[in-house]
Amino acid sequence: MSNALAVAQTQSTLLASLRRLDGRATVGDVVAESGLPADDVRTGLKELLESHLGHLAVSDSGELVYEFDPSLIERDSEPVLARIVRTAKRWLQTAFKGWIVVMLVVYFVLFVVLFVAAIVAGQRGDSRGGGWGGGRGRGGGGFHVNPFFWYWIWGPRWRLGRPYYGHRWERTLGERDRVPFYKKVFAFVFGPDRPEPTQKQLDRAKLRLIRARSGVISTADLVEHTGSGFDEAEEEMGRLLGAYDGEAAVSPDGELVYAFPDLMTTVRGGRKPKEPNPAWLRLEPELELTGNTPGANAVVVGMNAFTLAASATAPWFIFPRLGLGGTAAWVGLVLVPVIFSILFFAGPLVRMAGVGIENRRRAHRNVRRVLLGYVYRRALDGDDVGVAEAHAFVEGKLTDQLVRRAAVERVLDELATELNADVSVLDEGSVRYRFGAIPQQMAASESARRRLRLDERAVDDIVFSTADTPEEASRRDMELFDRELSPAELDLDRYLPSLDRVGYEHDFELVAFEEKLERRKGRDDD
């Protein structure tokens, strides 16, 4: 308890010091401001990178600078009001979903019964006779709904609350995991469920990347994998540094390199982890409006269309034959089902605009991810990039979407801004981009890999020590990058796999492993 209290007090002191320093400081600045030992400051700042928005930067003199948001905002923080609204929205949506299924199925079954009864009554000429089903059937039998119909609607083996990510995900399930019909009704109105991966699930591929690259990566390595912006990647590197006990070093060119010695300790000997796919093999497929197959959508549309037609014509077809009438019949069998059926069809129509906007964003991100591969390739070869050839490359890879030249030029401008690229305009007016930061960052991380050899060290070897003085840390970094190798001297091509093709990764693949374990556990419980 006393240790936890001491840690909390240290964190509180560090936060107070950072507020006075406007969130930007070196270890020395915080030591001078707080009076804490340098060892405690280094450890505490690294922990704050995990819990608060911030990243590392390099000062003009080559020192590490911790840059936090001046307000010291916690990562993934959410205002109380927003959290209340989100919770209320989730509960209301759940209740509305239940009401929709009940209304659709109950009214469909009810109108089938009424429709059949009206036909039978009309054939017997019983509409004069008084009331619903006037005259008893000769066999005394009534209308029965096959029990399999209810099994198909509900699917009792399906755990309540289990998500449905669409028909592509459904194809990965076993025969015993049949998706019940009511989930497809939800998807028709609200769209398929969207996976909500945990931070651990999001980190899994990043940790594989770190381990596959011998425990050392740069921001350029991370962007190659995620396709994110470089500013976003710097923030993420800061969080990873704090979460997985990493260390940062500065190359002579001022490039930051991140090492994770603890992630390289293993009992698997020389077995090297498989590197995760780069961004251009992790493109985003289009978001589907309902996520259902055409057949499932046809059934849902057919049921609701029948209910709409039957309720709209009930006063002229059903009411006279069955002797129905009055305010209650009009409200319960005409007004309510007609309004419900129209709103039911309006759901996907209203969502079309949002789905279209999201798909345009995905198309833009896909252009960026494919273009990243081309830019990295040209940068490592020492060549610049022009808009015309970049557009031709991306257009040749993204054959299933329209790729406009303006979209490619916009992404090139974004990358040029993020990487402070050299931009030149030739005499004929064409623009050329030279991304020198990419080979510099990748060469720095590769040089550090060769020097550190984290994948060959014993468990007890000390790579970085928090007890190092600033002078010792600076000398350590200089030794780490002693005679830093140039990109031409390094084999960096192996870090750019499969540039000749692209691939897609579905959202649900991030949570597929846990879903598989959950299904296996459910089968074992049975």
Secondary structure, 3 states (H helix, E strand, C coil): CHHHHHHHHHHHHHHHHHHHCCCEECHHHHHHHHCCCHHHHHHHHHHHHHHECEEEEECCCCCEEEEECCCCCECCCCCHHHHHHHHHHHHHHHHHHHHHHHHHHHHHHHHHHHHHHHHHHHHCCHHHCCCCCCCCCCCCCCCCCCHHHHHHHHCCCCCCCCCCCCHHHHCCCCCCCCCCHHHHHHHHHHCCCCCCCCHHHHHHHHHHHHHHCCCEECHHHHHHHHCCCHHHHHHHHHHHHHHCCCEEEECCCCCEEEECHHHHCCCCCCCCCCCCCCHHHCECCCCCCCCCCHHHHHHHHHHHHHHHHHHHHHHHHHHHHHCCCCHHHHHHHHHHHHHHHHHHHHHHHHHHHHHHHHHHHHHHHHHHHHHHHHHHHHHHCCCCEEHHHHHHHHHHHCCCCCCCHHHHHHHHHHHHHHHCCEEEECCCCCEEEECCHHHHHHHHHHHHHHHHCHHHCCCCCCCCCCCCCHHHHHHHHHHHCCCCCCHHHCCCHHHCCCCCCCCECCHHHHCHHHHHHHHHHHHHHC
